[in-house]
């Protein structure tokens, strides 16, 4: 059996689970958005999401939660929290008129949208730089990293083809690790396609200006050209088969033809080897 190649980090990330303190923390923040009527509790959840996910600040959290967050990679935390942030943001947008924020987004909505934009646009680059940039796990949680990191293209020289090919393969493995799953993309479309017009262009200013690359194409019924909305697809193999005769006929032909040749040869050899002698009459 042929074993398919896969990156080491991707196998480790998929094999490990999310610690229970992190799951409890995420559900506690989401519970404020699941109530029949939104109270003021959701504002604290929006602040917690931005503080922990975007700013990487663990000060003030319980020791068990801080230890659990430091035990996994930052990208694993982002992937675990992204469905929660999607549902919470969709809930706020659907209740925007009831909250009295028709003309202008509130502070909590701005924080949550900023968190969502960071998770979709900047988190892959930040997590990539922290994981492969030579920093360890402890220092990666110390402060926020730069959101715009220039990716150097690997242009191999003619004298070093092996090194360029290995660099390209390594870069492809990194991109595979820091990509959202198809289920996450489907969840985003399912939640925000009906609510896309709840976000106005006048809302996307200052901290939310980066989200224009997401919502502008959706207003125009197009797919956003964002790496977070793309996923690897296995190509379909086009196998061309030649027309062949049935195996029964081919076997019968191969079996009959040698026998016929042997029979003809035996008859010829018998005819040529034995001389013809006239029969004498019996006395």
C-alpha positions in Angstrom: 0.0 0.0 0.0 1.3 3.4 -1.0 1.6 5.9 1.9 0.7 9.4 1.1 3.0 12.2 2.1 1.8 14.6 4.8 3.5 17.2 6.8 4.6 16.4 10.4 2.9 19.4 11.9 -0.4 18.7 10.2 -0.5 15.2 11.6 0.3 16.3 15.1 -2.3 19.1 15.0 -5.0 16.8 13.8 -4.1 14.0 16.2 -4.3 16.2 19.4 -7.5 17.4 21.0 -8.4 20.7 22.5 -7.9 20.8 26.3 -11.1 21.0 28.3 -10.4 24.4 30.0 -10.2 26.0 26.5 -13.5 24.4 25.4 -15.2 25.5 28.7 -13.9 29.1 28.1 -15.2 29.2 24.6 -18.6 27.9 25.5 -18.9 30.4 28.4 -18.2 33.3 26.0 -20.7 31.9 23.4 -23.5 31.3 26.0 -24.1 35.0 26.2 -25.2 35.0 22.5 -27.5 32.0 22.8 -30.0 33.6 25.1 -33.5 34.6 23.9 -32.7 38.3 24.6 -29.2 39.7 24.3 -28.2 41.4 27.5 -25.0 43.3 28.4 -23.1 40.0 29.0 -22.2 39.7 25.3 -20.0 42.9 25.6 -17.7 41.2 28.1 -17.5 38.2 25.7 -16.4 40.4 22.8 -13.7 41.9 24.9 -12.5 38.4 26.0 -12.4 37.1 22.5 -10.2 40.1 21.3 -8.0 40.0 24.3 -7.2 36.3 24.2 -7.2 35.6 20.5 -5.9 38.8 18.8 -3.8 40.4 21.5 -2.5 37.2 23.0 -2.9 38.4 26.6 -3.3 35.7 29.2 -3.1 38.0 32.2 -6.2 37.6 34.4 -7.1 34.1 33.2 -7.2 31.2 35.5 -4.0 29.2 35.8 -5.6 26.1 34.3 -6.8 28.0 31.3 -3.4 29.8 30.8 -1.6 26.4 31.0 -4.0 24.9 28.6 -3.6 27.7 26.0 0.2 27.5 26.3 0.1 23.7 25.8 -1.2 24.0 22.2 -0.1 26.0 19.2 -1.7 29.4 18.5 -3.2 28.1 15.2 -4.9 25.3 17.1 -6.5 27.8 19.4 -7.6 29.9 16.4 -9.2 26.9 14.7 -11.0 25.9 17.9 -12.4 29.4 18.5 -13.3 30.3 14.9 -16.7 28.5 14.8 -17.6 30.2 18.1 -16.7 33.7 16.8 -18.6 33.0 13.6 -21.8 32.2 15.4 -21.4 35.1 17.8 -20.8 37.6 15.0 -23.8 36.4 13.0 -26.0 36.7 16.1 -25.0 40.3 16.6 -25.5 41.2 13.0 -29.0 39.6 12.9 -30.0 41.6 16.0 -28.4 44.8 14.9 -31.6 46.7 14.5 -33.0 45.4 17.9 -29.8 46.6 19.6 -30.3 50.1 18.2 -27.2 50.2 16.1 -28.7 50.7 12.6 -26.5 53.7 11.7 -23.3 52.8 13.5 -21.8 49.7 15.0 -21.4 49.6 18.7 -18.2 49.0 20.6 -18.8 45.3 21.1 -19.7 44.7 17.5 -16.6 46.5 16.4 -14.4 44.4 18.7 -16.0 41.1 17.5 -15.8 42.0 13.8 -12.1 43.0 14.3 -11.5 39.6 15.9 -13.2 37.8 13.0 -11.2 39.8 10.4 -8.0 39.0 12.2 -8.8 35.3 12.4 -9.6 35.1 8.6 -7.0 37.5 7.2 -4.0 37.8 9.5 -4.0 34.8 11.7 -2.4 32.4 9.2 0.5 34.8 8.6 1.0 35.5 12.3 0.9 31.8 13.2 3.2 30.9 10.4 5.8 33.4 11.4 5.6 32.3 15.1 5.9 28.6 14.3 8.6 28.7 11.6 10.2 32.0 12.4 12.5 30.6 15.1 10.4 31.6 18.1 9.4 29.1 20.7 6.0 28.6 22.1 6.6 30.6 25.3 7.8 33.7 23.5 5.0 33.5 20.9 2.4 34.3 23.6 4.4 37.2 25.0 3.1 39.9 22.6 1.4 40.6 19.4 3.4 40.0 16.2 3.3 42.0 13.0 0.2 41.4 10.9 1.8 42.1 7.5 4.8 39.7 6.9 6.4 39.7 3.5 6.7 36.2 2.1 9.9 35.7 0.2 9.5 33.8 -3.0 11.9 30.9 -3.4 13.6 31.4 -6.7 16.2 28.7 -7.0 19.4 29.3 -9.0 20.3 26.9 -11.9 23.2 25.6 -9.8 21.1 24.6 -6.9 17.9 22.8 -8.2 17.6 20.4 -5.2 17.6 23.3 -2.7 14.9 25.2 -4.6 12.7 22.1 -4.9 13.1 21.4 -1.2 12.2 25.0 -0.3 9.1 24.9 -2.5 8.0 21.7 -0.9 8.5 23.1 2.6 6.5 26.2 1.7 3.7 24.1 0.3 3.6 22.1 3.6 3.4 25.3 5.5 0.4 26.5 3.5 -1.3 23.2 4.0 -1.0 23.6 7.8 -2.4 27.1 8.0 -5.5 26.7 6.0 -9.1 26.6 7.2 -11.1 23.4 6.7 -13.9 23.1 4.1 -16.4 22.8 7.0 -15.3 26.3 8.3 -15.7 27.9 4.9 -19.2 26.3 4.6 -20.2 27.6 8.0 -19.1 31.1 7.1 -21.2 31.0 3.9 -24.2 29.5 5.7 -24.2 32.1 8.5 -23.2 35.3 6.6 -24.6 35.0 3.1 -28.1 36.0 4.4 -26.6 38.8 6.6 -24.1 40.2 4.1 -26.2 43.4 3.7 -26.3 44.0 7.4 -22.7 45.3 7.1 -22.4 48.6 5.4 -19.3 50.1 3.7 -19.5 53.0 6.2 -18.9 50.5 9.0 -15.6 49.3 7.6 -13.4 52.1 8.8 -10.3 52.4 10.9 -9.9 49.0 12.6 -12.4 47.3 10.3 -11.0 48.6 7.0 -9.1 45.3 6.3 -12.5 43.5 6.2 -13.4 45.2 2.9 -11.6 42.5 1.0 -14.1 40.0 2.5 -17.4 41.9 2.3 -17.0 43.8 -1.0 -16.9 40.7 -3.2 -19.8 39.2 -1.2 -21.9 42.3 -1.9 -21.1 41.7 -5.6 -21.9 38.0 -5.3 -18.3 37.0 -5.8 -15.9 34.8 -3.8 -13.5 36.8 -1.7 -9.9 36.4 -2.9 -8.7 35.5 0.5 -6.4 32.5 1.4 -8.8 31.7 4.3 -11.6 30.9 1.8 -9.5 28.5 -0.3 -8.9 24.8 0.3 -6.8 22.2 -1.3 -8.7 20.0 -3.8 -7.5 16.6 -4.9 -7.5 16.5 -8.7 -9.4 13.9 -10.6 -7.1 11.5 -12.4 -7.9 11.0 -16.1 -7.0 7.4 -16.8 -7.2 6.4 -20.5 -7.7 2.7 -21.0 -7.1 0.9 -24.3 -9.8 -1.4 -25.9 -8.9 -5.0 -25.2 -10.6 -8.2 -26.2 -12.3 -10.3 -23.6 -9.9 -12.6 -21.6 -11.9 -15.7 -22.5 -11.5 -15.2 -26.2 -7.8 -14.2 -25.9 -7.1 -17.3 -23.8 -8.9 -19.6 -26.2 -7.0 -18.1 -29.2 -3.7 -18.5 -27.4 -4.5 -22.1 -26.4 -5.8 -23.2 -29.8 -3.1 -21.7 -32.0 -0.2 -23.6 -30.5 -2.1 -26.9 -30.7 -2.9 -26.3 -34.3 0.7 -25.5 -35.2 1.9 -28.6 -33.3 -0.6 -30.8 -35.0 0.4 -29.5 -38.4 4.1 -29.9 -37.6 3.5 -33.5 -36.4 1.6 -34.4 -39.5 4.2 -32.9 -41.7 7.0 -34.7 -39.8 5.1 -38.0 -40.0 4.5 -37.6 -43.7 8.1 -36.7 -44.5 9.8 -39.2 -42.2 8.0 -42.4 -43.2 8.6 -43.5 -46.8 5.7 -44.7 -48.8 5.9 -48.5 -49.4 3.5 -50.2 -51.8 1.4 -52.9 -50.2 2.0 -56.4 -51.4 -1.0 -58.7 -51.9 -1.5 -61.4 -49.4 -0.7 -65.0 -50.5 
